[in-house]
Amino acid sequence: MKLEYTDVIVAPMITEKSSELKDTLHSLCFKVHRNSNKLLVKEAVEKLFNTKVESVRLMNYYGKEKKYGRFTGRRSSWKKAYVKLQKDAKMIEYFEV
């Protein structure tokens, strides 16, 4: 399966931890496609946001089994990427106030 750059990055993750990492370590957090790898994530961020990437860390999260009344179901599995930008690269702003 060939992934396009727009398919690799699903959504930015905006949490307290990711905001702290953005300010201190020049790092961003994204929810990415399950079949993506470090090279695809790096290329996608560089092409879509026009910036330079220093390193990428990926983590797999497996879906938990949840109970809904007497029925059991399973949440979907997903993957998270921490992308560290180079020192001289411009920071990505998710939204403007």
ABEGO torsion letter per residue (X at the ends): XBBBAAAABABBBBBAAAAAAAAAAGBBBBBBBAABBAAAAAAAAAAAAGBBBABBBBBBBBBBBBBBEABBBBBBBBBBBBBBBBAABBBBBABBX
